[in-house]
Amino acid sequence: PDDAAETIQTFGDACKFITEAL
């Protein structure tokens, strides 16, 4: 559960980075 939450947070951060990159 915690690992999944961390993965989701990391994925969200990646999406934000990609969105800003675009």
C-alpha positions, 0 to 999 in steps of 0.5 A: 500500500505505502509502496503503491502510494509512493509510486503514484506520487512519483508518477504524479511528479513525473507528469507534472515535470512532463507537463511543464516541459511541454 
